[in-house]
């Protein structure tokens, strides 16, 4: 992976920042995307101090132009693009589907699913032309099982899983491998959301046989593996990251 280039969305969250640092330590150049410019500046400093190469781009992943700008930045700064890590995401208020505000539903779908679609549309033509690429999408156990009171988020993540399966088939002969990870409870910024109460956390922990929250670095290791040339005969798959919760 030395000297390959990756785009990482949601790069300043727990999983995103850990993934960025893991890829950098593997010699990957990273174009980091996030909504928070201040946190991007800190991430840029951390990567630079670690001896890595990074370019940062602040913006909303629901902006169609951001994906195109990220691909152009990758090519301009580092020469090419081999890896896309779709990791941007947000949680939503805990309420039943019939009570979800339409604007909140649309925001859930736009951030957690449509942004992945737009990034893929921007990146895939370059990968196909080069005959090589790795795409890793962050889905969720919610998309596999369905989470009560998280309808928008679960629906979006189920869409990510379906899109991953479709892309795996569509790109199977083009040298572009597409897989997803499905985390359960990971120690990231999402745990700090006001709706994520201690009661909700304990309920989710009770479903995890290992009895603990996953670490962002554990997710980063799986993402880095799936983004590597070592994965060459698995595509369109969903890799569990739930501490034993989902065993299918």
C-alpha positions in Angstrom: 0.0 0.0 0.0 3.1 2.3 0.1 2.4 5.4 -1.9 -1.2 4.6 -2.7 -3.8 7.3 -2.2 -7.0 7.1 -0.2 -10.0 9.4 0.3 -11.5 9.1 3.7 -14.8 10.7 4.5 -15.9 11.5 8.1 -12.1 11.6 8.7 -12.3 13.3 12.1 -14.7 11.0 13.8 -13.5 8.1 15.9 -13.3 5.5 13.2 -12.3 8.0 10.5 -9.4 9.5 12.5 -8.2 6.0 13.5 -8.4 4.8 9.9 -6.6 7.9 8.6 -3.7 7.3 11.0 -3.6 3.5 10.3 -3.4 4.1 6.5 -0.8 6.8 7.0 1.4 4.4 9.0 1.1 1.9 6.1 2.5 4.6 3.7 -0.8 5.6 2.2 -1.4 9.3 1.2 -4.7 10.4 2.5 -7.2 13.0 1.4 -9.3 13.6 4.5 -12.8 15.0 4.3 -14.9 16.3 7.2 -17.4 18.9 8.0 -15.3 20.3 10.9 -12.5 22.5 9.7 -10.9 22.8 13.1 -10.7 19.1 13.7 -9.3 18.6 10.2 -6.5 21.1 10.9 -5.7 19.0 14.1 -5.8 15.8 12.1 -3.5 17.3 9.5 -1.0 18.3 12.2 -1.2 14.8 13.7 -0.5 13.1 10.4 2.3 15.5 9.5 4.0 15.0 12.9 3.7 11.2 12.3 5.6 11.7 9.0 2.7 11.1 6.7 1.2 12.8 3.7 -2.3 14.3 4.0 -4.5 16.8 2.2 -7.6 18.0 3.8 -10.9 19.2 2.4 -13.7 20.7 4.6 -17.2 20.4 3.5 -20.6 18.7 3.7 -20.6 15.2 2.1 -24.2 15.8 0.9 -22.7 18.4 -1.5 -22.4 16.7 -4.9 -19.3 18.8 -5.8 -17.3 17.6 -2.8 -16.6 14.1 -4.2 -15.4 15.5 -7.5 -13.2 18.0 -5.7 -11.8 15.3 -3.5 -10.8 13.1 -6.4 -9.2 16.1 -8.2 -7.3 17.0 -5.1 -6.1 13.4 -4.7 -4.8 13.3 -8.3 -3.3 16.8 -8.1 -1.5 16.3 -4.8 -0.6 12.6 -5.0 -1.0 11.5 -8.6 -3.7 8.9 -8.4 -6.5 7.4 -6.4 -6.6 3.7 -5.3 -8.7 3.7 -2.2 -12.1 5.2 -1.1 -13.2 4.8 2.5 -16.9 6.0 2.8 -17.2 6.6 6.5 -19.1 9.8 7.0 -22.2 9.2 9.2 -24.6 10.6 11.8 -27.1 9.2 14.2 -30.6 10.4 14.6 -33.1 11.0 17.4 -34.5 7.8 19.0 -38.2 7.8 17.9 -40.5 5.4 16.1 -40.7 5.7 12.3 -44.2 7.2 12.2 -43.0 10.1 14.4 -39.8 10.9 12.5 -39.8 14.4 11.0 -39.5 14.2 7.2 -36.5 16.6 7.2 -34.7 14.4 9.7 -35.4 11.3 7.6 -34.0 13.0 4.5 -30.9 14.1 6.4 -30.3 10.5 7.6 -30.5 9.1 4.1 -28.5 11.9 2.5 -25.6 11.7 5.0 -25.5 7.9 5.6 -26.3 6.7 2.1 -26.5 9.2 -0.6 -23.1 10.7 0.2 -21.6 7.3 -0.3 -23.3 7.0 -3.7 -21.9 10.4 -4.8 -18.4 9.6 -3.6 -18.5 6.3 -5.5 -19.8 8.1 -8.7 -16.8 10.5 -8.5 -14.1 7.8 -7.7 -15.1 4.7 -9.6 -14.4 5.9 -13.2 -10.8 6.7 -12.2 -10.4 3.2 -10.6 -11.9 1.4 -13.6 -9.6 3.3 -15.9 -6.6 2.3 -13.8 -7.8 -1.3 -13.5 -7.4 -1.2 -9.7 -9.3 0.1 -6.7 -10.5 -0.7 -3.2 -13.7 0.7 -1.7 -14.7 0.2 1.9 -18.1 1.4 3.1 -18.9 1.8 6.8 -22.4 0.2 7.2 -23.7 -0.9 10.6 -25.2 -3.7 12.5 -28.4 -1.6 12.4 -28.5 -2.1 8.7 -28.2 -5.8 9.1 -30.7 -6.3 11.9 -32.8 -3.2 12.1 -32.8 -1.0 15.2 -36.0 0.0 16.8 -36.2 3.7 17.2 -33.5 4.3 14.7 -35.5 3.9 11.5 -33.7 6.5 9.3 -30.3 5.4 10.3 -31.0 1.7 9.9 -32.7 2.2 6.6 -29.7 4.2 5.3 -27.2 1.6 6.5 -29.2 -1.2 5.0 -29.0 0.7 1.7 -25.2 0.9 2.1 -25.1 -2.9 2.5 -27.3 -3.4 -0.6 -25.2 -0.9 -2.6 -22.0 -2.7 -1.6 -23.4 -6.0 -2.8 -24.5 -4.5 -6.1 -21.2 -2.7 -6.7 -19.2 -5.8 -5.9 -21.0 -7.6 -8.8 -20.8 -4.6 -11.2 -17.1 -4.1 -10.7 -16.0 -7.7 -10.2 -14.1 -7.8 -13.5 -12.6 -4.3 -13.4 -10.1 -4.8 -10.6 -12.1 -2.8 -8.2 -13.0 -4.6 -4.9 -15.9 -3.3 -2.8 -16.7 -4.4 0.7 -18.4 -3.0 3.8 -17.9 -3.3 7.6 -20.8 -3.5 9.9 -19.9 -2.2 13.3 -22.1 -2.5 16.4 -21.2 -0.2 19.3 -17.9 1.6 18.7 -16.3 4.2 21.0 -16.7 7.2 18.8 -18.3 10.7 18.8 -21.7 9.2 18.1 -21.8 8.0 21.8 -21.7 11.7 22.8 -25.0 12.5 21.0 -27.7 13.8 23.4 -30.1 11.0 22.5 -27.5 8.3 23.3 -28.4 7.9 26.9 -26.8 5.5 29.4 -29.9 3.4 29.2 -29.6 3.1 25.4 -25.9 2.3 25.7 -26.5 -0.5 28.3 -29.2 -2.0 26.2 -26.9 -2.2 23.2 -24.0 -3.5 25.3 -26.3 -6.3 26.5 -26.5 -7.6 22.9 -22.8 -7.9 22.5 -21.4 -11.3 23.7 -17.9 -9.7 24.4 -19.7 -7.3 26.7 -17.7 -4.2 25.7 -17.6 -1.3 23.2 -15.4 -1.8 20.2 -12.5 0.5 19.7 -12.0 2.8 16.7 -8.6 1.3 16.1 -10.2 -2.2 15.8 -12.4 -0.8 13.0 -9.4 0.9 11.4 -7.5 -2.4 11.3 -10.4 -4.1 9.4 -10.8 -1.2 7.0 -7.1 -1.1 6.3 -7.1 -4.8 5.5 -10.1 -4.5 3.2 -8.4 -1.5 1.5 -5.3 -3.5 0.8 -4.2 -5.7 -2.2 -4.3 -8.7 0.2 -8.1 -8.7 -0.3 -8.4 -10.0 -3.9 -11.2 -12.6 -4.0 -13.8 -11.1 -1.6 -16.1 -8.5 -3.0 -19.6 -7.3 -2.3 -19.2 -8.7 1.3 -20.1 -7.3 4.7 -17.6 -7.9 7.4 -18.9 -8.1 11.0 -17.5 -5.9 13.7 -19.9 -6.5 16.5 -18.1 -8.4 19.2 -20.0 -11.6 18.4 -23.4 -10.0 18.1 -24.0 -10.8 14.5 -22.7 -14.2 13.5 -24.2 -14.6 10.0 
